[in-house]
């Protein structure tokens, strides 16, 4: 695998940011994107429909083991967890005893271990600290971490936590993230 894999963590208030980001990603980009959100068990995910509407790339809702390929957007299915191993996305249902949704942490950690310097985490926003551990691991394994610049009064607790505890590689305004990812991809080839 010679391309970058970008995992985008989004929750609650980050959905609008996802629309903006995908609206700026070119169709010919040599990057694979994985969208992950800590969804509630009883809520049907609209993430794949949203990504299809705003992305120029094909979108796949991950419901079974899937090979990661550049030029695609992979979206977590509701009530599931995904991880990366040997260039494949593996999915499993959340068990009833798993009260805390660890989707972001699990994906980021597995990417750090499997993809090393080809792993990129993008933290757009939302509540909680679910991205902090995984982004730390991505950084330690040679990957790259981008956080959206927190906005005053916005739902940006997750980005603030990553900034405070992890020291991301770069903190950018939302409008600059897509072009930065393309630059990283061009340098990686």
C-alpha positions as CSV (number, residue, x, y, z in Angstrom):
1,X,0.0,0.0,0.0
2,X,1.7,3.2,-1.2
3,X,-1.1,5.7,-0.5
4,X,-2.2,7.7,2.6
5,X,-5.2,6.7,4.6
6,X,-7.0,9.6,6.3
7,X,-9.4,8.8,9.1
8,X,-11.8,11.6,9.9
9,X,-13.3,11.8,13.4
10,X,-16.5,13.6,13.6
11,X,-19.4,13.7,16.1
12,X,-22.3,15.9,17.0
13,X,-21.3,19.4,15.7
14,X,-18.8,18.1,13.2
15,X,-21.3,17.1,10.5
16,X,-21.4,20.5,8.9
17,X,-17.6,20.4,8.8
18,X,-17.7,17.1,7.0
19,X,-19.8,18.6,4.3
20,X,-17.3,21.5,3.9
21,X,-14.3,19.2,3.8
22,X,-15.6,16.8,1.3
23,X,-16.8,19.6,-0.9
24,X,-13.1,20.6,-1.3
25,X,-11.5,17.1,-1.9
26,X,-10.7,16.7,-5.6
27,X,-12.0,13.6,-7.4
28,X,-8.5,12.5,-8.6
29,X,-6.9,12.4,-5.1
30,X,-4.8,9.4,-4.3
31,X,-6.0,9.1,-0.7
32,X,-8.4,6.7,1.0
33,X,-10.7,8.3,3.5
34,X,-12.4,6.6,6.5
35,X,-15.2,8.5,8.3
36,X,-15.8,7.5,11.8
37,X,-18.3,8.8,14.4
38,X,-19.3,7.5,17.8
39,X,-23.0,6.9,16.9
40,X,-25.6,5.9,19.4
41,X,-26.9,2.3,19.2
42,X,-30.4,3.3,18.5
43,X,-29.6,5.8,15.8
44,X,-29.4,5.0,12.1
45,X,-26.3,6.5,10.5
46,X,-26.8,9.1,7.8
47,X,-23.0,9.6,7.3
48,X,-22.8,7.6,4.1
49,X,-25.7,9.5,2.5
50,X,-24.1,12.8,3.6
51,X,-20.7,11.8,2.2
52,X,-22.2,10.7,-1.1
53,X,-24.0,14.1,-1.4
54,X,-20.9,16.2,-0.8
55,X,-18.0,14.0,-2.0
56,X,-16.8,13.6,-5.6
57,X,-15.4,10.2,-4.5
58,X,-17.3,6.9,-4.4
59,X,-18.6,6.2,-0.9
60,X,-18.8,2.7,0.7
61,X,-20.7,2.0,3.9
62,X,-18.5,-0.6,5.6
63,X,-20.5,-3.6,6.7
64,X,-18.0,-6.4,6.1
65,X,-14.2,-6.8,5.6
66,X,-13.1,-4.5,2.9
67,X,-9.8,-3.8,1.1
68,X,-8.8,-0.1,1.5
69,X,-8.2,1.6,-1.9
70,X,-7.3,5.1,-2.7
71,X,-10.0,7.4,-4.2
72,X,-12.7,6.0,-2.0
73,X,-14.6,7.2,1.2
74,X,-15.3,4.4,3.7
75,X,-18.0,5.2,6.3
76,X,-18.6,3.3,9.5
77,X,-22.0,1.6,9.7
78,X,-24.3,2.1,12.7
79,X,-23.8,0.1,15.8
80,X,-20.4,-1.2,14.7
81,X,-16.6,-0.7,15.2
82,X,-14.0,-0.8,12.5
83,X,-10.3,-1.4,12.6
84,X,-7.4,-1.6,10.1
85,X,-5.2,-4.7,9.7
86,X,-3.0,-5.6,6.8
87,X,-4.6,-2.9,4.6
88,X,-8.1,-4.2,5.2
89,X,-11.0,-2.6,7.1
90,X,-12.5,-5.1,9.5
91,X,-15.9,-4.5,11.0
92,X,-17.7,-6.0,14.0
93,X,-20.9,-5.3,15.8
94,X,-20.8,-3.5,19.1
95,X,-21.6,-5.9,21.9
96,X,-24.4,-5.1,24.3
97,X,-22.0,-4.8,27.2
98,X,-19.9,-2.2,25.3
99,X,-21.6,0.9,26.8
100,X,-19.0,3.4,25.7
101,X,-18.5,3.8,22.0
102,X,-14.8,3.4,21.2
103,X,-15.1,3.7,17.4
104,X,-12.7,6.6,17.0
105,X,-10.2,5.3,19.5
106,X,-10.2,1.8,18.0
107,X,-9.9,2.9,14.4
108,X,-7.1,5.4,15.1
109,X,-5.1,2.9,17.2
110,X,-5.4,0.2,14.6
111,X,-4.3,2.6,11.9
112,X,-1.3,3.6,13.9
113,X,-0.2,0.0,14.4
114,X,-0.9,-1.1,10.8
115,X,-0.2,1.9,8.6
116,X,2.5,3.7,10.6
117,X,3.6,6.8,8.6
118,X,0.7,6.4,6.1
119,X,-1.9,7.0,8.8
120,X,-3.4,10.5,9.0
121,X,-6.0,11.5,11.6
122,X,-8.2,14.5,11.0
123,X,-10.2,15.6,14.0
124,X,-13.1,17.9,13.0
125,X,-15.1,18.4,16.2
126,X,-17.5,17.0,18.6
127,X,-17.7,16.3,22.3
128,X,-15.4,14.2,24.5
129,X,-11.9,12.9,24.3
130,X,-12.4,9.8,22.2
131,X,-9.8,10.9,19.7
132,X,-7.0,11.7,22.1
133,X,-5.5,8.2,22.7
134,X,-5.6,7.2,19.0
135,X,-4.1,10.5,17.7
136,X,-1.3,10.1,20.3
137,X,-0.6,6.6,18.9
138,X,-0.7,7.8,15.3
139,X,1.9,10.4,16.1
140,X,4.1,8.0,18.0
141,X,4.1,5.5,15.0
142,X,5.2,8.2,12.5
143,X,1.7,9.2,11.3
144,X,0.3,12.7,11.0
145,X,-2.4,14.4,13.0
146,X,-4.5,17.4,11.9
147,X,-7.0,19.2,14.0
148,X,-9.5,21.8,13.0
149,X,-8.9,25.1,14.6
150,X,-11.4,25.3,17.5
151,X,-14.0,27.9,17.2
152,X,-15.3,29.9,20.2
153,X,-18.6,28.7,21.4
154,X,-18.6,25.8,18.9
155,X,-18.8,22.0,19.6
156,X,-15.1,21.6,19.7
157,X,-14.2,19.8,22.9
158,X,-12.7,16.8,21.0
159,X,-10.3,19.1,19.0
160,X,-9.4,21.0,22.1
161,X,-8.5,17.8,23.9
162,X,-6.3,16.6,21.1
163,X,-4.5,19.9,20.9
164,X,-4.1,20.0,24.7
165,X,-2.9,16.4,25.2
166,X,-1.4,15.3,21.9
167,X,0.3,18.2,20.1
168,X,-1.0,17.6,16.6
169,X,1.3,18.2,13.6
170,X,-0.9,21.0,12.5
171,X,-4.0,23.0,13.6
172,X,-5.8,24.4,10.6
173,X,-8.9,26.4,9.7
174,X,-11.5,24.0,8.2
175,X,-11.1,25.6,4.7
176,X,-7.4,24.7,4.6
177,X,-7.6,21.0,5.6
178,X,-8.5,19.5,2.2
179,X,-5.6,21.3,0.3
180,X,-3.2,20.3,3.1
181,X,-4.2,16.6,2.7
182,X,-3.6,16.9,-1.1
183,X,-0.2,18.4,-0.5
184,X,0.7,15.6,1.9
185,X,-0.4,13.0,-0.6
186,X,1.7,14.6,-3.4
187,X,4.8,14.6,-1.1
188,X,4.2,11.0,-0.1
189,X,4.2,9.6,-3.6
